[in-house]
Protein backbone atom coordinates (compact mmCIF):
# COMPACT_ATOMS: atom_id res chain seq x y z
CA UNK A 1 0.00 0.00 0.00
CA UNK A 2 1.15 3.50 -0.77
CA UNK A 3 1.23 5.93 2.12
CA UNK A 4 -0.99 8.60 0.63
CA UNK A 5 -2.47 11.48 2.65
CA UNK A 6 -5.83 10.84 0.95
CA UNK A 7 -6.04 7.18 -0.16
CA UNK A 8 -9.67 7.46 -1.28
CA UNK A 9 -8.90 10.38 -3.58
CA UNK A 10 -5.79 8.66 -4.91
CA UNK A 11 -7.73 5.45 -5.58
CA UNK A 12 -10.55 7.34 -7.31
CA UNK A 13 -8.01 9.30 -9.36
CA UNK A 14 -6.18 6.18 -10.57
CA UNK A 15 -9.46 4.42 -11.39
CA UNK A 16 -10.68 7.45 -13.35
CA UNK A 17 -7.42 7.62 -15.30
CA UNK A 18 -7.62 3.90 -16.06
CA UNK A 19 -11.20 4.18 -17.33
CA UNK A 20 -10.37 7.18 -19.50
CA UNK A 21 -7.31 5.45 -20.97
CA UNK A 22 -9.25 2.25 -21.73
CA UNK A 23 -12.05 4.18 -23.41
CA UNK A 24 -9.48 6.27 -25.28
CA UNK A 25 -7.59 3.25 -26.61
CA UNK A 26 -10.76 1.40 -27.62
CA UNK A 27 -12.21 4.44 -29.37
CA UNK A 28 -8.99 5.21 -31.21
CA UNK A 29 -9.36 4.77 -34.98
CA UNK A 30 -6.32 3.23 -36.63
CA UNK A 31 -5.28 5.86 -39.13
CA UNK A 32 -1.86 7.40 -39.61
CA UNK A 33 -2.94 10.90 -38.69
CA UNK A 34 -4.73 9.70 -35.56
CA UNK A 35 -1.69 7.66 -34.56
CA UNK A 36 0.50 10.75 -34.92
CA UNK A 37 -1.90 12.74 -32.72
CA UNK A 38 -2.04 9.82 -30.27
CA UNK A 39 1.76 9.71 -30.12
CA UNK A 40 2.05 13.45 -29.46
CA UNK A 41 -0.69 13.30 -26.79
CA UNK A 42 1.01 10.34 -25.12
CA UNK A 43 4.42 12.01 -25.10
CA UNK A 44 2.84 15.22 -23.78
CA UNK A 45 1.14 13.30 -20.95
CA UNK A 46 4.37 11.46 -20.12
CA UNK A 47 6.47 14.62 -20.10
CA UNK A 48 3.96 16.55 -17.99
CA UNK A 49 3.37 13.79 -15.44
CA UNK A 50 6.95 12.61 -14.95
CA UNK A 51 9.27 14.81 -12.87
CA UNK A 52 12.00 16.43 -14.90
CA UNK A 53 15.53 15.27 -14.05
CA UNK A 54 17.91 18.09 -14.90
Secondary structure, 3 states (H helix, E strand, C coil): CCCCCCHHHHHHHHHHHHHHHHHHHHHCCCCHHHHHHHHHHHHHHHHHHCCCCC
